[in-house]
């Protein structure tokens, strides 16, 4: 069959790169559509995956700019699909959920955030999707009856040991000594439609973290937003396709990005996530609370974390962040590797290779949706 994969973010490239390869190896045709977003195009070029960019000009980060950008992308994808006639659309963005119903093409939407965290995206994407795939730790609210659950995370589509083995040589080639302790810091824009009133790491907090960590380890910053002059010297300048190799040998990750926190977690790198999404996203709560692979600290304390639990009873604010970082730095490298290695092993025993599952799901849709909803523990062993 012909499958159209729509990628709207660098994380989506990683989510689908092994699935695309699997589909092609199984004899299917795969068309990849993208929009301009950070280093997404560079990742595709480095990987050798052919693609079509339907919004090369990008869009403004205002609400009006986002709306016009979405309309352009929907129209251009519609024209593309009329010409190419795909049998199935998949991705994590809004465009498929409009184009698919218009052309009567099935849409497999792959999400990972709880519906109340992305309310607008859920309202405009889920109704038009034929099926919504989310981790079993995710609460899809009013769409729970429409979703198909699986025991895994997006990050295990590319960082599962079946797919990824970190290379010290690659890290050395990026100018970093993998045998010397270092921390990765990540700052995002927090400008998406679901990021309203969400706070993260500002300049003052970042400088204080650097002051705490600098005597103990090197510090490298990767940032989606412009950096202040005081932070610019710490910016890491590497080929983005090697970011996970660099992450894998880090002693610590700190940031306001959800995805990179989860990536650190599944790699066994202790993470501290600092933003106002803490306590609200199921798969990250699971990584933090059930598997103890990271720590979530809320940036502010102006609303309830969850029913019956005041934020004031949960760690919140910069001081809690500094305390968490100091505790993690108190671990020796040997302790960190042993403790977090054991926690990752437990997590992997209970989760599946998401790329293997997603490939099977797409190739066998719609029968796969029905089979997954009836699945027992034995069913999931085929995707280990």
Buried (B, 14 or more C-beta within 10 A) or exposed (E): BEBBBBBBBBBBBBBBBBBBBBBEEEEBEBBBBBBBBBBBBBBBEBBEBEBEBBBEEEBEEEEEEBEEBBEBBBBBBBEBBEEEEBEBBBBBBBBBBBBBBEBEBBBBBBBBBBBEBBEEBBEBBBEBBBBBBBBBBBBBBEBEEBBBBBBBBBBBBBBBEBBBEBBBEBBBEBEBEBEEBBBBBBBBBBBBBBBEEBBBBEEEBBEBBBEBBEEBBBBBBBBBEEBEEEBEEBEBEBBBBBBBBBBBBBBBBBBBBBBBBBBBBBBBBBBBBBBBBBBBBBBBBBBBEEBBBBBBBBBEBEEEBEEEEEBEEBBBBBEBBBEBBEEBBEBEEEEBBEBBEEBBEEBBEEBBBBBBBBBBBBBEBEEBBEBBEEEEEEEBEEBE
